[in-house]
Amino acid sequence: MCARYYIDNSVYDKIEPEVGEIPQEYRITGDIRPSEHPCCIIAGDEGLTATNEIAWGYPDRDGKGLLINARAETILEKPTFRHGVASNRCLLPAKGFYEWDNKKDKVSFFMPDKKAFFLAGCFDVFQEQKRFTIITTAANESMIQVHDRMPLILTPEDAKDWLLTEKYKEILTADMPILENKREYELLTLNL
């Protein structure tokens, strides 16, 4: 599961060579939560483009909550997500994301050397509003002791394959990178 992630300006600077210029008004920083409109990278008419017009979370069936994650293993078959992943894939720039362990300690996950990465997602239109969900996969050994799911993570070099080619189907089953993690109390001394 992925219910919160974070970003800072250094991430935008690191991904611009792969995705193009990101306007200042799209450079939202800090913690990103469901229902917010963060910077999303999508396929545009001339390659990759940034937008902040897509809200996080598909509406659930009863209209009382949000579907913030979709499972990579079943996304191609599920009616709710099938169209979005086939036609409207997106990427969410991130420096890291959070999960909470069984003791309710907040754990931050990030790439070694604090590299920028993307969370893979897809979006669709609901009642004239574009909304995205983050795709998750089975946790690898760097995360399994905290949670059994993790976001589908892509490097900036994989951005075009995810957004512009049929390789997205292969990416859905790819091995995830090994991540580093810190508990909230450890982050006080870590300069993210």
Buried (B, 14 or more C-beta within 10 A) or exposed (E): BBBBBBBBEEBBEBBBEBBBEBEEEBBBBEEBEBEEBBBBBBBEEEEBBBBBEBBBBBBEEEEEEBBBBBBBBEBEEEEBBBEBBBEBBBBBBBBBBBBBEEEEEBBBBBBEEBEBBBBBBBBBEEEEEBBBBBBBBEBBEBBEEBBEBBBBBBBBEBBBBBBEEEEBEEBBEBEBBEBBBBBEEEBEEEEE
